[in-house]
């Protein structure tokens, strides 16, 4: 299992759509792994400047994670302009047990 840093860059002018779909987006994130697919949310939250968000997700593969993230209500409803997924190794600190 690997940990991935996922960066969402929000689409310009998507504030109203994000507000509308935020409850379903958060529900989607909270349910990661419920299907027995090996995914688990480690942490997530928006950037303070409103430009996007950072999500840390444990997943078996980057491909499986990308496939799942395509179903995020934010993605489905066009609020994400760019997505970056990077495998990350938390070797020290409070999240090191996820490595």
RAFENQUI-V320304 format. One record per residue. SS is DSSP state (alpha for helix, beta for strand, coil for the rest). PHI is phi in degrees with one decimal (none if undefined). PSI is psi as a letter, one per 40 degrees, with the letter a starting at -180 (999 if undefined). Layout:
[[SS;PHI;PSI] [SS;PHI;PSI]]
This chain:
[[coil;none;h] [beta;-116.8;i] [beta;-104.5;h] [beta;-121.7;h] [beta;-92.7;h] [beta;-112.9;h] [beta;-112.8;h] [beta;-97.8;h] [beta;-110.0;h] [beta;-75.0;i] [coil;-67.2;i] [coil;-60.2;h] [coil;78.5;e] [coil;-95.7;e] [alpha;-57.0;d] [alpha;-64.4;d] [alpha;-66.0;d] [alpha;-64.2;d] [alpha;-59.6;d] [alpha;-65.6;d] [alpha;-98.4;e] [alpha;-57.0;d] [alpha;-58.3;d] [alpha;-70.8;d] [alpha;-61.3;d] [alpha;-67.6;d] [alpha;-64.1;d] [alpha;-57.4;d] [alpha;-64.3;d] [alpha;-63.7;d] [coil;-91.9;e] [coil;-55.7;h] [coil;93.3;e] [coil;-64.5;d] [coil;-84.6;e] [coil;74.1;f] [coil;-89.9;e] [coil;85.3;e] [coil;-88.4;i] [beta;-154.2;h] [beta;-75.7;h] [beta;-91.4;d] [beta;-166.4;i] [beta;-159.8;i] [beta;173.6;i] [beta;-79.8;i] [coil;-71.1;i] [coil;-60.2;d] [coil;-79.9;e] [coil;78.8;e] [coil;-81.0;e] [beta;173.5;a] [beta;-151.4;i] [beta;-118.3;h] [beta;-124.8;h] [beta;-110.6;h] [beta;-133.7;h] [beta;-87.0;h] [beta;-151.8;i] [coil;-68.7;d] [coil;-148.7;i] [alpha;-65.9;d] [alpha;-63.0;d] [alpha;-63.8;d] [alpha;-65.8;d] [alpha;-59.9;d] [alpha;-62.4;d] [alpha;-69.1;d] [alpha;-64.3;d] [coil;-64.1;e] [coil;-94.2;e] [coil;-60.2;h] [alpha;-53.3;d] [alpha;-64.7;d] [alpha;-69.5;d] [alpha;-60.1;d] [coil;-100.6;e] [coil;72.7;f] [coil;-89.2;e] [beta;-106.3;h] [beta;-85.3;d] [beta;-147.8;i] [beta;-134.3;h] [beta;-129.3;h] [beta;-120.3;h] [beta;-129.6;h] [beta;-67.8;h] [beta;-133.3;i] [coil;-118.8;g] [coil;-79.2;g] [coil;-83.9;d] [coil;-136.5;i] [coil;92.4;a] [coil;-65.7;d] [coil;-101.2;e] [alpha;-58.6;d] [alpha;-67.7;e] [alpha;-84.9;e] [coil;-72.7;999]]
